[in-house]
Amino acid sequence: MSLRLYMDEYVPAVITDALRARGIDVVTVQEDGRGGAADVVVIDRATGLERIVVSEDEDMIREGVLRMRRGESFPGLFRGTRLNDHVGRAVEDLALAATIYDPQDIANRIEWIPLR
């Protein structure tokens, strides 16, 4: 089973479009009516949808870390770093992760993108 992604509003649209072109299942917070929502709301929504959050927002990362420390379950989070500067690598790494990871591989974890 491939990963289903939930893109935070800070992820460049070009990354979302490129992933969709590769057949990756992606939904953005804006499409889901959650644009501008608090990070806790975004992670809760992603949890309900069983989608991995993709974000480069520091506050989102803090929320993921808090959940890990409290032992609260969430689908996982890919933390982007300077995604606008590394669009190609981010697309490659997210597409690879989405196709080789199973949801339980990333659940309750934070992984960094780009991977290299």
Secondary structure as the mmCIF struct_conf table of DSSP 4:
data_model
#
loop_
_struct_conf.conf_type_id
_struct_conf.id
_struct_conf.beg_label_comp_id
_struct_conf.beg_label_asym_id
_struct_conf.beg_label_seq_id
_struct_conf.end_label_comp_id
_struct_conf.end_label_asym_id
_struct_conf.end_label_seq_id
STRN STRN1 LEU A 5 MET A 7
TURN_TY1_P TURN_TY1_P1 GLU A 9 TYR A 10
BEND BEND1 VAL A 11 VAL A 11
HELX_RH_AL_P HELX_RH_AL_P1 ALA A 13 ALA A 21
TURN_TY1_P TURN_TY1_P2 ARG A 22 GLY A 23
STRN STRN2 VAL A 26 THR A 28
TURN_TY1_P TURN_TY1_P3 VAL A 29 GLY A 33
TURN_TY1_P TURN_TY1_P4 GLY A 35 GLY A 36
HELX_RH_AL_P HELX_RH_AL_P2 ASP A 39 LEU A 49
TURN_TY1_P TURN_TY1_P5 GLU A 50 GLU A 50
STRN STRN3 ILE A 52 SER A 55
HELX_RH_AL_P HELX_RH_AL_P3 GLU A 58 ARG A 70
TURN_TY1_P TURN_TY1_P6 GLY A 71 GLY A 71
STRN STRN4 LEU A 77 GLY A 80
BEND BEND2 THR A 81 ARG A 82
HELX_RH_3T_P HELX_RH_3T_P1 LEU A 83 ASP A 85
HELX_RH_AL_P HELX_RH_AL_P4 VAL A 87 ILE A 100
HELX_RH_AL_P HELX_RH_AL_P5 PRO A 103 ILE A 106
TURN_TY1_P TURN_TY1_P7 ALA A 107 ASN A 108
STRN STRN5 ILE A 110 ILE A 113
BEND BEND3 PRO A 114 PRO A 114
#
